[in-house]
Amino acid sequence: MIKIKNYVFGTIDKFKYPFIARLIPDNPDRKIGITYYFLVEIEEKYKNYIPVYAHELVHVVQFWRNPIKHIWYKDIKFNKFYELDIESEAYALQILVDFDFDLNLISNSVIESVAKNIKNTKSYRLNDILLDVIKARLWYYIKKWKNENKHLAYKITLTAHNLNSALVKR
């Protein structure tokens, strides 16, 4: 990773998914972190919370998987099911990182709490989706990260730790 002023330039998985990241001032009206395609911004007060880095880096991977589809369904022709999938996938890895990839530590109450957060966050526009559908998507992606996408999950997690070190280092 390369740091220039307040920006860190890095990649996930050997230059496959490039990104730029920076810390931003705290703002109660904004989310903890936000990703614009490949630009990651994380609030100062969460600068040492690795699961947030992992969550935002998942959004970078999602963008680079299919940039045209991502821009189309996220920004031009909003699709709530695409939004549900990308947020569920990102929160699923965030949960796994938060619980050290141990499924036995992840309770239904954790999933319920995250699902309610997804449902009630206005910018996601998913308040009309059933809570049980959101919970099912979270469990689906948790298992997907844990099984078939585990190598990418670990690469994102390692990148999250390295990014944290690069951003916090003065």
C-alpha positions as MATLAB code, in Angstrom:
seq = 'MIKIKNYVFGTIDKFKYPFIARLIPDNPDRKIGITYYFLVEIEEKYKNYIPVYAHELVHVVQFWRNPIKHIWYKDIKFNKFYELDIESEAYALQILVDFDFDLNLISNSVIESVAKNIKNTKSYRLNDILLDVIKARLWYYIKKWKNENKHLAYKITLTAHNLNSALVKR';
ca = [
       0.000    0.000    0.000;
       1.127    3.502   -0.763;
       0.165    6.492    1.377;
       0.163    9.958   -0.127;
      -0.992   12.687    2.264;
      -4.317   11.399    3.690;
      -4.967    8.816    0.971;
      -3.928    5.181    0.848;
      -3.720    3.441   -2.525;
      -3.972   -0.338   -2.376;
      -5.297   -3.513   -3.930;
      -7.041   -6.672   -2.846;
      -5.854   -9.987   -4.291;
      -2.744   -9.004   -6.260;
      -3.962   -5.901   -8.091;
      -7.323   -7.484   -8.983;
      -9.370   -4.971   -6.996;
      -7.639   -1.559   -6.653;
      -8.933    1.026   -4.200;
      -8.232    4.410   -2.631;
      -9.050    4.943    1.042;
      -9.054    7.740    3.556;
     -10.322    8.615    7.006;
     -13.018   11.287    7.220;
     -14.232   13.467   10.109;
     -16.983   12.057   12.302;
     -20.517   13.040   11.329;
     -23.586   11.701   13.171;
     -25.742   12.105   10.043;
     -23.553    9.818    7.979;
     -22.771    6.118    8.014;
     -19.679    4.714    9.727;
     -18.059    4.056    6.375;
     -19.003    4.562    2.769;
     -17.649    3.338   -0.539;
     -18.030    5.094   -3.871;
     -17.080    2.412   -6.398;
     -13.396    2.074   -5.376;
     -13.051    5.048   -2.996;
     -13.402    3.961    0.635;
     -14.094    6.473    3.410;
     -14.180    5.534    7.085;
     -15.025    7.859    9.968;
     -12.126    8.715   12.282;
     -13.770    7.275   15.390;
     -14.007    3.843   13.691;
     -10.439    3.866   12.385;
      -9.476    0.840   14.509;
     -12.603   -1.247   13.881;
     -11.366   -3.792   11.312;
     -14.832   -5.274   10.490;
     -15.879   -1.909    8.991;
     -12.827   -1.929    6.739;
     -13.742   -5.454    5.611;
     -17.346   -4.374    4.937;
     -16.267   -1.439    2.781;
     -13.649   -3.489    0.912;
     -16.377   -5.982   -0.028;
     -18.091   -3.078   -1.817;
     -14.858   -2.440   -3.747;
     -14.827   -6.105   -4.857;
     -18.503   -5.889   -5.820;
     -17.814   -2.861   -7.995;
     -14.857   -4.461   -9.798;
     -16.714   -7.752  -10.385;
     -19.000   -5.976  -12.827;
     -18.659   -2.158  -12.831;
     -21.394   -1.517  -15.393;
     -23.966   -3.667  -13.563;
     -22.975   -2.107  -10.250;
     -23.353    1.471  -11.491;
     -26.585    0.636  -13.324;
     -28.412   -1.059  -10.426;
     -26.968    1.080   -7.650;
     -27.052    4.543   -9.171;
     -28.961    4.752  -12.451;
     -31.860    2.304  -12.185;
     -32.060    1.486   -8.473;
     -32.843   -2.170   -7.821;
     -33.713   -2.999   -4.217;
     -32.851   -6.691   -4.636;
     -29.376   -5.804   -5.899;
     -29.009   -3.416   -2.947;
     -30.154   -6.173   -0.583;
     -27.583   -8.574   -2.015;
     -24.633   -6.185   -1.918;
     -25.376   -5.031    1.634;
     -26.050   -8.582    2.854;
     -22.781   -9.785    1.349;
     -20.821   -6.914    2.938;
     -22.469   -7.238    6.354;
     -21.964  -11.013    6.281;
     -18.192  -10.616    6.016;
     -18.270   -7.841    8.612;
     -20.026  -10.234   11.018;
     -17.544  -13.032   10.278;
     -14.563  -10.746   10.892;
     -16.178   -9.431   14.074;
     -16.552  -13.008   15.356;
     -13.178  -14.338   14.086;
     -14.843  -16.525   11.440;
     -16.371  -18.744   14.158;
     -19.960  -19.590   13.178;
     -20.632  -20.921   16.687;
     -20.276  -17.411   18.086;
     -22.805  -15.852   15.705;
     -26.237  -15.920   17.307;
     -29.625  -15.364   15.736;
     -29.912  -12.170   17.782;
     -26.790  -10.796   16.051;
     -28.317  -11.591   12.659;
     -31.653  -10.082   13.738;
     -29.935   -6.875   14.872;
     -27.952   -6.487   11.627;
     -31.040   -7.309    9.538;
     -33.020   -4.583   11.339;
     -30.180   -2.147   10.684;
     -30.234   -2.998    6.964;
     -34.025   -2.729    6.822;
     -34.186    0.606    8.658;
     -31.265    2.454    7.073;
     -32.977    5.018    4.848;
     -30.237    5.193    2.228;
     -30.610    1.449    1.505;
     -34.340    1.924    0.702;
     -35.167   -1.623    1.826;
     -37.831   -0.925    4.447;
     -40.471   -2.856    2.474;
     -38.422   -6.088    2.414;
     -39.435   -8.670    5.012;
     -37.011   -9.026    7.918;
     -36.904  -12.797    7.418;
     -35.746  -12.310    3.811;
     -32.884  -10.075    4.979;
     -31.895  -12.574    7.690;
     -31.913  -15.394    5.133;
     -29.651  -13.381    2.791;
     -27.243  -12.678    5.660;
     -27.002  -16.380    6.567;
     -26.619  -17.275    2.885;
     -23.658  -14.924    2.450;
     -22.083  -15.873    5.790;
     -22.017  -19.495    4.644;
     -20.809  -18.491    1.179;
     -17.918  -16.468    2.644;
     -17.110  -19.284    5.039;
     -17.102  -22.011    2.371;
     -16.728  -21.232   -1.331;
     -15.351  -17.669   -1.006;
     -13.124  -18.242    2.027;
      -9.875  -17.403    0.217;
     -11.210  -14.036   -0.920;
     -12.677  -13.453    2.560;
      -9.252  -13.922    4.126;
      -7.592  -11.710    1.480;
     -10.110   -8.946    2.185;
      -9.584   -9.362    5.931;
      -5.792   -9.206    5.575;
      -6.139   -6.128    3.353;
      -8.441   -4.565    5.984;
      -5.735   -5.009    8.649;
      -3.046   -3.597    6.340;
      -5.271   -0.682    5.365;
      -5.930    0.089    9.015;
      -2.184    0.133    9.684;
      -1.538    2.396    6.685;
      -4.322    4.868    7.520;
      -3.634    5.109   11.233;
       0.149    5.382   10.896;
       1.273    9.018   11.016;
];
